[in-house]
Amino acid sequence: MSLAIVYGVVNMFASLLGTCLVHYIQDRFARKSYITTIVAIGVAISALLSVAKFIYLVADPKDDL
């Protein structure tokens, strides 16, 4: 339960920071394509890391988490 509270608080501050960043980018550049690009890069990095972890687990399954 204590980890859930910590994760919740960290997630709340990260969401607040992300929202402020999105509003700053919209006000500063007035183009939504920058925000779309940032989100696309984040999704691509996440996908690449997921594929890398999958390959690592398939290559050496005895080190399973």
Secondary structure, DSSP 4 states (H G I P E B T S, - for coil): -HHHHHHHHHHHHHHHHHHHHHHHHHHHH--HHHHHHHHHHHHHHHHHHHHHHHHHHHH-GGG--
